[in-house]
Amino acid sequence: MSTAGGSAGAARGTSRRTVGILCAIGASLAWGFGSTTSDYVLSAGVGNDTFLVIELGVGFFVLLVLGAIRGELSGFRHPGLLRASSTGIIEPWGAYTLGNVGIIFSSGAFVALVSSLNPVLIAILAAPYLGERVSRRAVILMVVSITGVALVVGGAGVAGTLKPEGIIFAILGLFCGAAYVLISSKLVRTVPVLPLVASQLLVATLASLALLIVRVTIFNGDLQLPATEMQWAVSVATGIFGGAAPFIFYLEATRRIPTTTVSQFSTLVPVIALIGGVVFLNDVTTPVQLLGTAIVVVSLSLLARYARAH
């Protein structure tokens, strides 16, 4: 009986870790695809704040509908939800806004490269904040995967003029992303995931809307709405892939495997964005980028195997 019970417990533990790994991969896939669609929309001339209102607003609405279908609307009455929702200022709003401003002053490649340091920052801060420690093998795989990201991002050359403002905004965005992960990973221990993410998206939407109103009414700026049906369709799709899905998957993953492990799978995001650019935006890759892609995929495969066993 005890042997059978121990085997069943071990199987449940392995299954739980497997689901966590799949959620972490799902979050990276969603963010990577969202990066591609965001690139398409912003390159078409849609305003950054306008796009964020659409993207984050759609993400909130989708989760609200999903919550109604799954019978989880009662979770929106959780006593700690209102205060927890304020983290939406950190991310999505803060990290997304700072990252986009960083691109203006530098380049998308540079911001992506800085963002790839997110697992390192989380690994350093997770020990005192979450009580998690990173094994030596995981550290080695982290370094290898980040090296692969550097090749993916820099393989075509980091275009654009690198200004001090770009460095500052990119680093601030990095800290916002890490802070969000650490705080939200702790919140989901007591707050339901879907209501938490939905409320964070709502707060971020309202913050973006406030900036949009200021830009249009006080500074007489243009709304810069999507101009074609395709641009609208892609903007709405980004609300699902870049707004709702990645945060749900990411936080569900942190409930099952260590946050430090989940964060390392984010190095897959630039790889997915690279593939999306080739498939949908007619981007051209270099042999160096393909080598970087192989390094990231192999290192994360080894990490997934290690995380599933431990």
N, C-alpha and C positions, 0 to 999 in steps of 0.2 A: 504493500500500500504506500509506504513512504517513498519507495523507489519510483512507483508510478506517479505519485504526487509531485516528486521532484522533477521528473521528466516533463510532466505537464506544465509545471511552472517555468521550466527552462524554455519550453516551446513557446509559451505565451510571451516570455521576455524577448525571445528572438523575433517573434512576429511583431511585437510592439516596436522593436528597433528597426525592423524592415519597413514598416509603415512610416516611421520617422524619416528614414533615409529617402523613401519615395516622395514624401512631402517636401523635403529639402530640395530634391532634384526638381520637383514640380514648380517650386517657387522660383528657382533659377531659370527654368524654361520660360515661365510666364514673364519674368523681368526681362529676360533676353529678347523675347518676341516683342514685349512692350517697348523696348529700346528701339527696335527696328521701326515699329509703327510710329513712335514719337518722332523719330528722325524724319520720316516721310511727311508727317503733318507740319512740323515746325519748319522744314525746308520749303514747304509750300507757301509759307508766309503767314500762317496762323499765329496769333499773339500767344506768348508764353502763358500769361495769366489767364487768357481766354481758354486756352487749351487745358490748363489745369482745372478750371471750373468744370469744363465738360467731362474730362477724364475722371476726376475724383467724384463729381456728382453722379455720374453713371455708375461708378463703383459702389457708391453708397446705396443707390436705388436697387442695384442687382442684389446686394446682400440683404436689403430689406425684404425684397421679394422672396429670396431664398430662405430667409428666416421665417417668413409666413408659411411657406410650403412645408418646411421641416418642423413647424410648430415651436420655434424658438423665440418668438416675440416676447415671451415672458422674461427672457434674459435681459431685455432692455430696461427692466425695472430693478436690476441688480443694484443694491445700495452703493456700491463703490464705482459704478460705471461712469457717473457724471465727472468725477474727479479724474478717473483714468482716461477719459476721452481727451483731456487736455494734451496728452502726449501726441495727438495728431498735429500739433504745432511743430513738434520736433521732426516728425516724419509721418505722413508724406510731405506736408507743406514745406517745412524747413529744408530738409535734405534735397527735395526735388527743386525748389526754388534756387537754393545756393548752388547746386550742381549746374543748373541751366545758366545762371549768371557766370559761373566759372568758365563755362564753354565759350561765352561771349568774349571773355578776356584772354582765353588761351585756346583750347581746342577740345573737342569731344574725346580724343584719344588720351590727352593728358588727364582729364577729369576721370576717365575710366581707369587709368593707371593708378591714380590716387585712391579711387574707390576700392580697388583690389586689395588695398592694405587693411580693409575692414576686418578680416579675420584676425590679423595680427593685433589690432587695437582691442578687439573683443577678448582675445586670449589673455592679454595683459590685465584687462579690467575685470574679467569674469571671476578670477580667483578671489579678490576681496569682496566683490558684490554678490556673486552667485555661489561662491564656494566650489567652483569648478577648477580643476587643474588639467593641463594638457599633457598627454604622454609624449615621450621622446619621439616615438614613431609618428604620431600625429603632427608634431612640429616639423619633422623632416618632410612629410608629405605636403604640409602647408607651404613650406619654402619652395618646394618643387613646383607646386601648382601656381604659385604667384610668379615664379620665373616663367612658366608657360604663358601666363597672362601678359607679362611684359613683352614677350615675343609676339603674341597675338595683337596687342595694342600698338606696339612700336614697329611691327614688321613692315608697315607701309610708310613709316616715318611719322613723327608727331608733328602734323602740320599746324600752321598758325603761329602767331607771335605770342610768346610766353611772357605775360606781364605779371608784376607782383600781385595785382588784384586777382588775377586768375588763380595764382597759387593760394592766396588767402581764402577765397571763396570755395575752392576745391577742398581745402583742408577743413574748413568749417562744415562743409557738407559731409565730409567723412566722419567728423565727430558727432554730428546730428544722427547719422545712420547708426553708429555704434551705440550712442545713448539710447536710441529708440529700441534697439534689439535687447539691450540689457534690461531696461525698465519694463518693456512689454513682456519679455520672457518671465519676469518675476510676477507681473500682473496676471498672466494666464493661469497661475497656480490657484487663483481665487476667483477671477472674472471669466465668464464664458467668452470663448474666442470670437465667435461671429458678431455678437453685439459690441465687443470691444473694437474690432476692426471697423465695423460700420460707423461707430461713433467717432473714431479717429478720422475716417474719411470725411464725415460730415463737418467736423471742426476744420479740417484742411480745406474743404470746399468753401466754407464761409470765409476763411482767411484769404483765399485766392480771390473770391468775389469782392471782398472789401478792397483789395489792391486794384482790381479791375475797375471798380466804380471810381476810385480816386484818380486813376490814370485817365479815364474817359471824361469825367466831369470837371476835375480841377485842372488837369494838364491838357485837356482837349485832344486826347489820343483817340485813335480809331479802335473799334471793337476787334478788328482783325479776325472775324469769324471764318470758319471753313467756307471756301467759295464754291465747291462742287459736291455732288452727292458722294463721290468716292472719298473726299476729305472728311465729310461728316461720318461716313460709315467706318473709316479707319479710326477716327477720333473716338467714336462710341466703342469700337472693339478694344481700343487701348484702355478704356475704362474698366474692361473686364480683365484683360491680360496684364495691364500695368497698374491697375488700381485695386480691384477686389481680390483676384486670385493669388498673387504672390504673398500678400500679407497673411491671408488665411492659411496657405500652405506652410509658410515660414513658422508662424506661431504654433500651428498644430505639430510641426516637427520638433519644436523646442519642448513640447510636453512629453516627448517620447525618447529623445536622445539629447545629449548635452548641447547647450547653445554654442559652445566653442566648436563642436563638430558641425552643427548646422551651418554656421557662418562660413566654414571653409568651402562649402558647395557653392557659395556665391561667386567663386572664381570661374564658375561655368557660364556666368552671365555674358561676359564679353565674347565668349566663344559662340554662344547662341546668337548674339547680336551680329557677329561676323557672318555666320551662316545665313541669317535672315537678310543681311545686306546683299549677299551674293545672289540669293534666290529671288528676292522681291525688289531690290533697288539697283540691281546690275552692278554691284561693287565687284572689284577685282582683288583677289587675294595674292599673296606672295608665298614662296616656299617657306620663308621664315615664319609666317603666320600659320601655315599648315603644320609646321613642326611644333609651334607653341600650342596649337589645338590638340595635337597628339599627346603632348606632355600633360596638359590639363586633364584630358580624358583618362589617361592611364593612372595619374596620381589620384584622381577622385574615385576611380574604380577600386584602387587599392584601399583608399580611405573607407569606402562603403563596405568593403569586405571586412576590414578591421572593426568598423563601428558595429556591424551586424553581429560579430563574434563577441564583442565586449560591451 
